[in-house]
Amino acid sequence: MPRPLNIACLQLRPMPTMEAALDELLPLAEKAVAGGAQILFLPEYCGGLRTDGPAVAPPSAAEDDHPFLRRMREFAAKNSVWINLGSIAVDGPDGRIINRGFMLAPDGEITGRYDKIHLFDIQLSGDEVYRESDRVDPGTCAVIHDTPLARVGHTICYDLRFAHLFRSLAQGGAEIMACPAAFTAKTGAAHWHVLNRARAIETTRFVVSAGMTGPVPGGGETYGHSLIVDPWGEVLADASEGPGVITAQIDLDLIGQTEARIPSLMNDVDFARA
């Protein structure tokens, strides 16, 4: 029996303030809801993103009094829609921030949280350096959001490069892998599509990756190309560049059908190390 699910990915531009981020996001979210989406997937740092040299410097607030989070909870409740809120900057306990994603229910309640595990500390060239750990406390736990519609494994951006995280989520029962991102233009052009397709193929799960697109206030540029990928690795939708919405009706029964063809999760082996 097919299990159809209408989903939407919102592709946004990095905005320097929460107010500007909401101005960009809300019309697109309304468009997605009007189109029948049951779950909205939002990008990493959808509540605002800017940089300060090699460090990220997004607008942040305490979770209990976070203006952007409060507004999105209100939107979920008003429109009776599930929202995978990719991530926002939440004040941490030590003066740093937490790159935290949320699952919002159709009554506006928070049903789950995920703190980004793998922080983006790389040097692409002599003058292109990123040090997310300078400002961000990392998470330590993998998270699956249980909803009546689907079980959603939550990852964020650089997590995409760590296949074992996705495999663990799939083995834990996740049906959709969400990977909200603000991928750099350089690494995105080289690796974004192949990594998303690889994670879908390896896990035989849907991968839904909402992305930021365009220049980052303060320096840097994001890649865009939000993707919806099926368990066979086929790209169902690609947002290309610029802000917008992509949608797809996915059939969750395709997961079992794909696993029956290639049961790689069941054939997995843990190798002992000498």
C-alpha positions as CSV (number, residue, x, y, z in Angstrom):
1,M,0.0,0.0,0.0
2,P,1.6,3.3,-1.0
3,R,2.5,5.8,1.7
4,P,2.5,9.1,-0.2
5,L,3.9,12.2,1.5
6,N,4.0,15.8,0.1
7,I,7.2,17.6,1.1
8,A,8.7,21.0,0.3
9,C,12.3,22.3,0.6
10,L,12.7,26.1,1.0
11,Q,15.9,27.5,-0.5
12,L,16.8,30.9,1.1
13,R,19.5,33.5,0.9
14,P,21.7,34.1,4.0
15,M,20.4,37.1,5.9
16,P,22.2,39.3,8.5
17,T,19.2,39.5,10.9
18,M,16.3,37.4,12.1
19,E,13.8,40.0,10.8
20,A,15.3,39.8,7.3
21,A,15.4,36.0,7.4
22,L,11.7,35.9,8.3
23,D,10.8,38.4,5.5
24,E,12.5,36.0,3.0
25,L,11.2,32.8,4.5
26,L,7.5,33.4,5.3
27,P,6.2,34.0,1.7
28,L,8.0,30.9,0.5
29,A,6.6,28.9,3.4
30,E,3.1,30.1,2.7
31,K,3.5,29.1,-1.0
32,A,4.6,25.6,0.0
33,V,1.7,25.2,2.4
34,A,-0.7,26.4,-0.3
35,G,0.8,23.8,-2.6
36,G,-0.2,21.0,-0.2
37,A,3.1,20.3,1.6
38,Q,2.8,18.3,4.8
39,I,6.4,18.8,6.0
40,L,8.5,21.9,5.3
41,F,12.3,21.5,5.3
42,L,14.3,24.6,6.0
43,P,18.1,25.3,5.6
44,E,20.9,25.5,8.1
45,Y,21.1,28.9,9.9
46,C,17.7,29.8,8.4
47,G,17.2,32.3,11.2
48,G,20.1,34.4,9.8
49,L,23.7,33.9,8.8
50,R,26.7,36.2,8.6
51,T,30.5,35.7,9.0
52,D,33.2,37.5,10.9
53,G,36.5,36.5,9.2
54,P,36.8,32.7,9.3
55,A,34.1,32.3,12.0
56,V,30.3,32.2,11.6
57,A,28.5,35.0,13.4
58,P,24.8,34.4,13.0
59,P,22.2,36.3,15.0
60,S,21.4,34.3,18.1
61,A,19.2,34.3,21.2
62,A,18.3,32.0,24.1
63,E,16.0,29.2,23.0
64,D,13.3,30.1,25.5
65,D,13.1,33.7,24.1
66,H,14.2,33.2,20.5
67,P,12.2,35.5,18.2
68,F,12.7,33.5,15.0
69,L,11.9,30.2,16.7
70,R,8.7,31.7,18.3
71,R,7.6,33.0,14.9
72,M,8.1,29.6,13.2
73,R,6.2,27.9,16.0
74,E,3.3,30.3,15.4
75,F,3.5,29.6,11.6
76,A,3.4,25.8,12.2
77,A,0.3,26.1,14.4
78,K,-1.5,28.6,12.2
79,N,-1.0,26.4,9.1
80,S,-1.2,22.9,10.8
81,V,2.1,21.9,9.1
82,W,5.2,20.0,10.3
83,I,8.4,22.0,10.0
84,N,11.9,20.5,10.0
85,L,13.6,23.8,11.0
86,G,17.1,23.0,9.7
87,S,19.0,25.0,12.3
88,I,19.3,28.4,14.0
89,A,21.9,29.9,16.3
90,V,20.9,29.3,20.0
91,D,22.9,30.9,22.9
92,G,25.1,28.3,24.6
93,P,26.2,28.0,28.2
94,D,29.8,29.2,27.7
95,G,29.4,32.3,25.6
96,R,29.4,30.3,22.3
97,I,26.4,29.4,20.3
98,I,24.8,26.0,19.4
99,N,23.9,25.2,15.8
100,R,20.6,23.6,16.7
101,G,17.8,22.2,14.5
102,F,14.2,21.6,15.6
103,M,11.2,19.6,14.6
104,L,8.0,21.6,15.0
105,A,4.6,19.9,15.1
106,P,1.4,21.2,13.5
107,D,0.3,22.6,16.9
108,G,3.6,24.6,17.2
109,E,5.2,22.4,19.8
110,I,8.8,21.4,19.6
111,T,9.0,17.6,19.3
112,G,12.8,17.3,18.8
113,R,16.1,19.0,18.7
114,Y,19.4,18.2,17.0
115,D,22.7,20.0,17.7
116,K,25.2,19.8,14.8
117,I,27.9,17.2,15.6
118,H,30.5,17.8,12.9
119,L,31.7,21.4,12.8
120,F,33.1,23.0,9.6
121,D,36.8,23.6,10.3
122,I,38.6,23.5,7.0
123,Q,41.1,25.5,4.9
124,L,40.2,25.4,1.2
125,S,43.0,27.7,0.2
126,G,45.4,30.3,1.6
127,D,42.7,32.9,1.9
128,E,39.6,30.7,2.3
129,V,39.4,29.4,5.8
130,Y,36.4,28.4,7.9
131,R,36.4,27.8,11.7
132,E,32.9,27.0,12.9
133,S,34.3,25.7,16.2
134,D,35.6,29.2,17.1
135,R,32.0,30.2,17.9
136,V,30.0,27.0,18.1
137,D,29.7,24.2,20.7
138,P,29.3,20.8,18.9
139,G,26.5,18.3,19.6
140,T,27.2,14.7,20.6
141,C,24.0,12.7,19.9
142,A,22.3,11.5,16.6
143,V,18.6,12.3,16.5
144,I,15.6,10.8,14.8
145,H,12.3,12.8,14.9
146,D,9.3,10.5,15.2
147,T,6.3,12.0,13.5
148,P,3.0,10.4,12.4
149,L,4.0,11.0,8.8
150,A,7.6,9.7,8.8
151,R,10.7,9.1,10.9
152,V,13.2,11.9,10.1
153,G,16.9,11.6,10.8
154,H,18.3,15.1,11.4
155,T,21.8,16.0,10.2
156,I,23.3,19.4,9.3
157,C,25.6,20.5,6.4
158,Y,29.2,19.2,7.1
159,D,27.6,16.0,8.7
160,L,26.9,15.0,5.0
161,R,30.5,13.9,4.7
162,F,30.2,11.4,7.5
163,A,28.5,8.3,6.1
164,H,28.5,6.4,9.3
165,L,26.1,9.0,10.9
166,F,23.6,8.5,8.1
167,R,24.0,4.7,8.3
168,S,23.4,4.7,12.0
169,L,20.2,6.8,11.5
170,A,19.0,4.4,8.8
171,Q,19.7,1.4,11.0
172,G,17.8,3.3,13.8
173,G,14.7,3.4,11.6
174,A,14.9,6.8,9.9
175,E,13.0,7.0,6.7
176,I,14.0,10.5,5.5
177,M,17.4,12.0,6.1
178,A,17.3,15.7,6.4
179,C,20.5,17.6,5.7
180,P,19.9,21.3,5.9
181,A,23.0,23.2,4.7
182,A,24.8,26.4,4.0
183,F,27.4,24.6,1.8
184,T,30.1,26.8,0.3
185,A,30.0,27.5,-3.4
186,K,33.4,25.9,-4.0
187,T,32.8,22.6,-2.1
188,G,29.2,22.5,-3.3
189,A,30.2,22.6,-7.0
190,A,32.6,19.8,-6.4
191,H,30.8,17.5,-4.0
192,W,27.2,18.4,-3.1
193,H,25.2,16.3,-5.6
194,V,27.4,13.3,-5.4
195,L,27.4,13.3,-1.6
196,N,23.6,13.6,-1.3
197,R,23.1,10.8,-3.9
198,A,25.7,8.6,-2.2
199,R,24.0,9.0,1.3
200,A,20.6,8.1,-0.3
201,I,22.1,5.0,-2.1
202,E,24.1,3.8,0.9
203,T,21.1,4.0,3.3
204,T,18.3,3.2,0.8
205,R,16.5,6.3,2.3
206,F,15.1,9.6,1.0
207,V,17.5,12.5,1.4
208,V,16.0,16.0,1.7
209,S,18.6,18.8,1.8
210,A,17.4,22.4,2.0
211,G,20.2,24.8,1.3
212,M,21.2,28.4,1.5
213,T,22.0,30.2,-1.8
214,G,24.2,33.2,-2.7
215,P,26.6,35.5,-0.9
216,V,26.9,35.5,2.9
217,P,26.9,38.9,4.7
218,G,30.5,39.4,5.9
219,G,32.1,37.1,3.3
220,G,31.7,33.7,1.7
221,E,29.1,32.3,-0.7
222,T,26.6,29.4,-0.4
223,Y,25.9,26.9,-3.2
224,G,22.1,26.5,-3.2
225,H,20.8,23.4,-5.2
226,S,18.5,22.2,-2.5
227,L,17.8,18.5,-3.3
228,I,15.2,15.8,-2.9
229,V,16.7,12.4,-3.6
230,D,15.0,9.0,-3.6
231,P,16.4,5.8,-2.1
232,W,17.7,4.7,-5.5
233,G,19.7,7.9,-5.7
234,E,17.5,9.6,-8.3
235,V,17.2,13.4,-7.9
236,L,13.5,14.2,-7.8
237,A,14.0,18.0,-7.5
238,D,16.9,20.4,-7.6
239,A,16.3,24.1,-6.7
240,S,19.4,25.3,-8.7
241,E,20.3,28.9,-7.6
242,G,18.3,31.7,-6.0
243,P,15.6,31.6,-3.4
244,G,12.6,29.4,-4.0
245,V,10.6,26.2,-3.2
246,I,10.9,22.7,-4.5
247,T,8.3,20.1,-3.9
248,A,7.8,16.4,-4.4
249,Q,5.3,13.7,-3.5
250,I,7.4,10.8,-2.2
251,D,6.2,7.2,-1.5
252,L,7.8,5.9,1.7
253,D,7.0,2.3,0.6
254,L,9.8,2.8,-2.0
255,I,12.2,2.4,0.9
256,G,11.2,-1.2,1.5
257,Q,11.2,-1.9,-2.2
258,T,14.7,-0.6,-2.6
259,E,16.0,-2.5,0.4
260,A,14.6,-5.7,-1.1
261,R,16.6,-5.0,-4.3
262,I,19.8,-4.1,-2.5
263,P,19.8,-5.1,1.2
264,S,23.0,-3.3,2.1
265,L,22.0,-2.3,5.6
266,M,21.1,-6.0,6.4
267,N,24.4,-7.1,4.9
268,D,26.5,-4.7,6.9
269,V,29.4,-6.1,8.9
270,D,31.3,-4.7,11.8
271,F,35.0,-5.5,11.3
272,A,37.2,-6.1,14.3
273,R,40.5,-4.1,14.4
274,A,43.7,-5.9,15.0
